[in-house]
Amino acid sequence: MADRVPGFNTLAIHAGAQPDPATGARATPIYQTTSFVFDDVDHAASLFGLQAFGNIYTRIGNPTCAVLEERVAALEGGTAALAVASGHAAEFLTFHALLQPGDEFIASKKLYGGSINQFNHSYKSFGWNVVWADPDDLSSFEKALTPKTKAIFVESIANPGGVIVDIAAISAIAKRANIPLIVDNTMATPYLWRPIEHGADIVIHSATKFLGGHGNSIGGIIVDAGTFNWVGDERYPLLSKPRPEYGGMVLGETFGNFAFAIATRVLGLRDLGPALSPFNAFLILTGIETLPLRMQRVSDSALVVAKHLASHPAVAWVSYPGLEGDRYHSLAKRYCPKGAGAVFTFGLKGGYEAGVKLVSKLQLFSHLANIGDTRSLVIHPASTTHRQLTDEQKVAAGAGPDVVRLSIGLEDPADLIADLDQALAA
Ligand SMILES: *Cc1c(COP(=O)(O)O)cnc(C)c1O
């Protein structure tokens, strides 16, 4: 057993966890505490000086959260991870470690609506400037590069569904420019797609969605692939310059291939504060134990429902990369051959009005602003998640007026189809 590399299902249950040394508890204990007693004064000093790893204060780390971090790092094939309070906090701390005021990053236009807002508006007050590119036109990433560009950010399977991004091609562009590629892998999860194997340097998650998987906890994760060399690179001073907070330590030199994860913890999480509660870490860990089963089932059911909708007379189009003939079908077969995920969009012939009406008639589907639950969910993005965007931005983000988004859960697909049929007939 010792030299065997465990498979994905095994890692989903065991990575990062051991029976509790104090009690023998087999499920991961919830260390619901703010702080941890030091062995002695020297121990305290070495923890604060980053000379030893250990627990200080739950805002910058907690043993329950640490199991989650190790587990997701193992599932993604990274070197280390940081668990934080939400997916948005994961994005924020990632950029905080990379960008200085006046810097730029390139982001795919096909993103979660909240990320588009975060990048367009909130980040402006830090002097971080987003430059948008189109994942369907790879040259737009090349054209967006300037000497100020410090990173590229894309989603693998892009929200609100139906877009597969060519991660290997975008990674090649990032490598030529010598900047890290950040992949938001929320919609795919590492069960369907492991972006580090295709050149991602940093992977982030909204654990709120499929990792947790039960619609009960907000959380986020940053995974360090350990692939980017920060040493001596003046463009990334948090990683390459002596840090006054830690007696002149250079994080990139001291921590090598997990320096990025350390920087997001000891500079980002410590100072900016979006800690994950140990209780939420426990719920997300419990969700991850069934991630492989759930992701396979929701992908299989989404394909069944998508096929049904594609032949429905009220439906103008269905965008699901699992469907043969879909424009992203060949990319889906290459990057996520086990399935294309739970989330997809379709268009109603009746446009905006028909979209609003459909969500009000559905009974089994819940009308709400989330994805990745055991329950099937529906939303009309143009009137909800994407309503802050201009009409042009809505269409660019795949959220035009006629678009309805489904997140398929674990119910019987025949019941989901029956619900959609009665709502479309109404
Ligand atoms: C939900 C979501 C986020 C934001 O995550 P929160 O946990 O809600 O902060 C980021 N990216 C994607 C793809 C998402 O679906």
The ligand as a MOL file (V3000), in Angstrom:
LIG
                    3D

  0  0  0     0  0            999 V3000
M  V30 BEGIN CTAB
M  V30 COUNTS 15 15 0 0 0
M  V30 BEGIN ATOM
M  V30 1 C -20.5210 31.1330 -6.9540 0
M  V30 2 C -19.3010 31.2940 -7.7530 0
M  V30 3 C -18.2660 32.1240 -7.3170 0
M  V30 4 C -18.3650 32.9340 -6.0350 0
M  V30 5 O -18.4130 32.0600 -4.9520 0
M  V30 6 P -19.1160 32.4220 -3.5250 0
M  V30 7 O -18.8220 31.1980 -2.7300 0
M  V30 8 O -20.5610 32.6190 -3.8020 0
M  V30 9 O -18.4320 33.6430 -3.0270 0
M  V30 10 C -17.1260 32.2090 -8.0790 0
M  V30 11 N -17.0100 31.5160 -9.2420 0
M  V30 12 C -17.9900 30.7040 -9.6900 0
M  V30 13 C -17.8020 29.9630 -10.9700 0
M  V30 14 C -19.1670 30.5670 -8.9680 0
M  V30 15 O -20.1350 29.7650 -9.4350 0
M  V30 END ATOM
M  V30 BEGIN BOND
M  V30 1 1 1 2
M  V30 2 1 2 3
M  V30 3 2 2 14
M  V30 4 1 3 4
M  V30 5 2 3 10
M  V30 6 1 4 5
M  V30 7 1 5 6
M  V30 8 2 6 7
M  V30 9 1 6 8
M  V30 10 1 6 9
M  V30 11 1 10 11
M  V30 12 2 11 12
M  V30 13 1 12 13
M  V30 14 1 12 14
M  V30 15 1 14 15
M  V30 END BOND
M  V30 END CTAB
M  END
